[in-house]
Amino acid sequence: MENLDISVKKISMTFNSGSKNIIALDNISFDVEQGKLFCIVGPSGCGKSTLLRIILGLLEPNEGTVWTNPTREKLGVAYVQQHALLLPWRTLLQNAALGIEIKSKLNPRTIERVKKEIREYRLNEFETNLPSELSGGMKQKADIIRALESRPKLLFCD
Protein backbone atom coordinates (compact mmCIF):
# COMPACT_ATOMS: atom_id res chain seq x y z
CA MET A 1 0.00 0.00 0.00
CA GLU A 2 3.06 2.25 -0.06
CA ASN A 3 2.14 3.64 -3.51
CA LEU A 4 -1.48 4.30 -2.58
CA ASP A 5 -3.17 7.41 -1.24
CA ILE A 6 -6.55 5.75 -0.64
CA SER A 7 -7.88 2.21 -0.51
CA VAL A 8 -11.63 1.54 -0.28
CA LYS A 9 -12.71 -2.05 0.31
CA LYS A 10 -16.26 -3.39 0.15
CA ILE A 11 -17.96 -0.21 1.39
CA SER A 12 -21.71 -0.45 1.88
CA MET A 13 -24.02 2.16 3.34
CA THR A 14 -27.75 2.02 3.97
CA PHE A 15 -29.88 4.83 5.34
CA ASN A 16 -33.15 4.32 7.15
CA SER A 17 -35.83 6.61 5.76
CA GLY A 18 -38.96 6.09 7.77
CA SER A 19 -40.45 2.76 6.79
CA LYS A 20 -37.82 1.82 4.19
CA ASN A 21 -34.09 1.39 3.85
CA ILE A 22 -32.24 3.25 1.10
CA ILE A 23 -29.08 1.58 -0.18
CA ALA A 24 -26.65 4.41 -0.91
CA LEU A 25 -23.56 2.28 -1.55
CA ASP A 26 -23.28 -1.44 -2.14
CA ASN A 27 -19.91 -3.24 -2.02
CA ILE A 28 -17.73 -0.42 -3.45
CA SER A 29 -14.00 -1.07 -3.79
CA PHE A 30 -11.16 0.84 -5.45
CA ASP A 31 -7.60 2.09 -4.90
CA VAL A 32 -6.18 5.53 -5.68
CA GLU A 33 -2.48 5.63 -6.47
CA GLN A 34 -0.32 8.44 -5.11
CA GLY A 35 -0.43 11.59 -7.16
CA LYS A 36 -3.29 10.41 -9.38
CA LEU A 37 -6.48 12.27 -10.20
CA PHE A 38 -9.50 10.12 -9.36
CA CYS A 39 -13.08 11.08 -10.18
CA ILE A 40 -16.35 9.50 -9.12
CA VAL A 41 -19.08 10.32 -11.60
CA GLY A 42 -22.77 9.49 -11.45
CA PRO A 43 -26.28 10.89 -11.34
CA SER A 44 -27.71 12.84 -8.41
CA GLY A 45 -28.48 10.66 -5.43
CA CYS A 46 -26.23 7.74 -6.38
CA GLY A 47 -24.01 8.02 -3.27
CA LYS A 48 -21.03 10.09 -4.43
CA SER A 49 -21.17 12.52 -1.49
CA THR A 50 -21.83 9.68 0.95
CA LEU A 51 -18.74 7.85 -0.32
CA LEU A 52 -16.65 11.00 -0.06
CA ARG A 53 -17.80 11.60 3.53
CA ILE A 54 -16.92 8.00 4.40
CA ILE A 55 -13.43 8.38 2.90
CA LEU A 56 -12.94 11.61 4.88
CA GLY A 57 -14.02 9.87 8.09
CA LEU A 58 -17.08 12.09 8.51
CA LEU A 59 -19.46 9.15 8.17
CA GLU A 60 -19.08 5.54 9.31
CA PRO A 61 -20.04 2.90 6.70
CA ASN A 62 -22.29 -0.02 7.59
CA GLU A 63 -19.69 -2.35 6.09
CA GLY A 64 -16.22 -2.18 4.63
CA THR A 65 -13.00 -0.33 5.31
CA VAL A 66 -11.22 2.81 4.15
CA TRP A 67 -7.49 3.36 4.40
CA THR A 68 -5.81 6.68 3.68
CA ASN A 69 -2.05 7.01 3.51
CA PRO A 70 -1.14 8.38 6.96
CA THR A 71 2.00 10.12 5.70
CA ARG A 72 0.13 11.96 2.95
CA GLU A 73 -2.82 12.68 5.25
CA LYS A 74 -0.48 14.19 7.84
CA LEU A 75 0.94 16.51 5.16
CA GLY A 76 -2.50 17.94 4.50
CA VAL A 77 -6.06 17.23 3.42
CA ALA A 78 -8.53 19.74 2.00
CA TYR A 79 -12.24 19.31 1.31
CA VAL A 80 -14.32 21.48 -1.01
CA GLN A 81 -18.01 20.88 -0.40
CA GLN A 82 -20.83 21.17 -2.94
CA HIS A 83 -21.87 24.46 -1.39
CA ALA A 84 -19.21 26.92 -0.30
CA LEU A 85 -18.76 27.15 3.43
CA LEU A 86 -17.40 30.59 4.27
CA LEU A 87 -17.32 32.28 7.65
CA PRO A 88 -19.84 35.14 7.39
CA TRP A 89 -17.82 37.66 9.44
CA ARG A 90 -14.65 37.22 7.37
CA THR A 91 -13.91 38.90 4.05
CA LEU A 92 -13.26 36.95 0.86
CA LEU A 93 -9.50 37.38 1.41
CA GLN A 94 -9.73 36.29 5.05
CA ASN A 95 -11.80 33.22 4.11
CA ALA A 96 -9.43 32.32 1.27
CA ALA A 97 -6.45 32.54 3.67
CA LEU A 98 -8.10 30.57 6.48
CA GLY A 99 -6.36 27.25 5.75
CA ILE A 100 -2.96 28.93 5.87
CA GLU A 101 -3.94 30.78 9.03
CA ILE A 102 -5.01 27.54 10.74
CA LYS A 103 -1.61 26.06 9.89
CA SER A 104 0.04 29.13 11.50
CA LYS A 105 1.75 29.97 8.20
CA LEU A 106 0.10 33.31 7.55
CA ASN A 107 2.73 35.92 6.66
CA PRO A 108 3.17 38.66 4.03
CA ARG A 109 4.46 36.15 1.44
CA THR A 110 1.54 33.73 1.87
CA ILE A 111 -0.99 36.59 1.91
CA GLU A 112 0.45 37.81 -1.39
CA ARG A 113 0.18 34.26 -2.78
CA VAL A 114 -3.52 34.15 -1.82
CA LYS A 115 -4.06 37.60 -3.35
CA LYS A 116 -2.43 36.37 -6.57
CA GLU A 117 -4.89 33.45 -6.70
CA ILE A 118 -7.78 35.82 -6.01
CA ARG A 119 -6.61 37.88 -9.03
CA GLU A 120 -6.31 34.70 -11.13
CA TYR A 121 -9.93 33.87 -10.30
CA ARG A 122 -10.87 37.49 -11.15
CA LEU A 123 -12.10 38.26 -7.65
CA ASN A 124 -9.63 41.00 -6.69
CA GLU A 125 -12.35 43.67 -6.72
CA PHE A 126 -14.15 41.71 -4.00
CA GLU A 127 -11.27 40.96 -1.59
CA THR A 128 -12.82 43.02 1.22
CA ASN A 129 -16.40 41.85 0.66
CA LEU A 130 -18.20 39.64 3.15
CA PRO A 131 -19.80 36.39 1.92
CA SER A 132 -23.27 37.98 2.06
CA GLU A 133 -22.05 40.41 -0.62
CA LEU A 134 -20.78 37.67 -2.98
CA SER A 135 -22.54 35.57 -5.59
CA GLY A 136 -22.70 31.79 -5.19
CA GLY A 137 -19.96 31.33 -7.79
CA MET A 138 -17.69 33.84 -6.05
CA LYS A 139 -18.16 32.02 -2.75
CA GLN A 140 -17.32 28.70 -4.40
CA LYS A 141 -14.16 30.17 -5.94
CA ALA A 142 -13.09 31.53 -2.53
CA ASP A 143 -13.63 28.05 -1.06
CA ILE A 144 -11.53 26.48 -3.83
CA ILE A 145 -8.74 29.04 -3.34
CA ARG A 146 -8.73 28.28 0.40
CA ALA A 147 -8.42 24.55 -0.27
CA LEU A 148 -5.66 24.90 -2.86
CA GLU A 149 -3.67 27.51 -0.94
CA SER A 150 -3.39 25.22 2.07
CA ARG A 151 -1.23 23.07 -0.25
CA PRO A 152 -2.93 19.75 0.57
CA LYS A 153 -1.45 16.42 -0.46
CA LEU A 154 -5.00 15.03 -0.67
CA LEU A 155 -7.73 17.23 -2.15
CA PHE A 156 -11.37 16.13 -2.04
CA CYS A 157 -13.99 18.01 -4.07
CA ASP A 158 -17.69 17.23 -3.89
KAPEFEN-V304807 format. One record per pair of residues at least 24 apart in sequence whose C-alpha atoms are under 7 Angstrom apart, sorted by the first residue. I is the first residue (numbers start at 1). J is the second residue. D is the distance in whole Angstrom. If there is no record, write none. Layout:
((I/J/D) (I/J/D))
This chain:
((3/33/6) (3/34/6) (4/31/7) (4/32/6) (4/33/4) (4/34/5) (4/69/7) (5/32/6) (5/33/6) (5/34/5) (5/68/6) (5/69/5) (6/31/6) (6/32/5) (6/67/6) (6/68/4) (6/69/6) (7/31/4) (7/32/6) (7/66/6) (7/67/5) (7/68/6) (8/65/6) (8/66/5) (8/67/7) (9/64/6) (9/65/5) (9/66/6) (10/63/7) (10/64/5) (10/65/7) (11/61/6) (11/63/5) (11/64/4) (11/65/6) (12/61/6) (12/62/6) (12/63/5) (12/64/6) (13/61/5) (13/62/5) (13/63/7) (14/62/7) (49/158/6) (72/153/6) (72/154/7) (73/153/7) (73/154/7) (75/152/7) (75/153/6) (76/152/4) (76/153/5) (76/154/6) (77/152/5) (77/153/6) (77/154/5) (77/155/6) (78/147/5) (78/152/6) (78/154/6) (78/155/5) (78/156/6) (79/147/7) (79/155/6) (79/156/5) (79/157/6) (80/143/7) (80/144/6) (80/147/7) (80/156/6) (80/157/5) (80/158/6) (81/157/6) (81/158/5) (82/158/5) (83/140/7) (84/139/6) (84/140/5) (84/143/6) (85/143/7) (86/131/7) (88/130/6) (88/131/6) (88/132/7) (89/130/7) (90/130/6) (91/127/7) (91/128/5) (91/129/5) (91/130/4) (91/131/7) (92/126/7) (92/127/5) (92/128/6) (92/129/6) (92/130/6) (92/131/7) (92/142/6) (93/127/5) (93/128/7) (95/142/7) (95/146/7) (96/142/5) (96/143/6) (96/145/6) (96/146/4) (97/146/6) (98/146/7) (99/146/6) (99/147/7) (99/150/5) (100/149/7) (100/150/5) (114/149/7) (117/145/7))
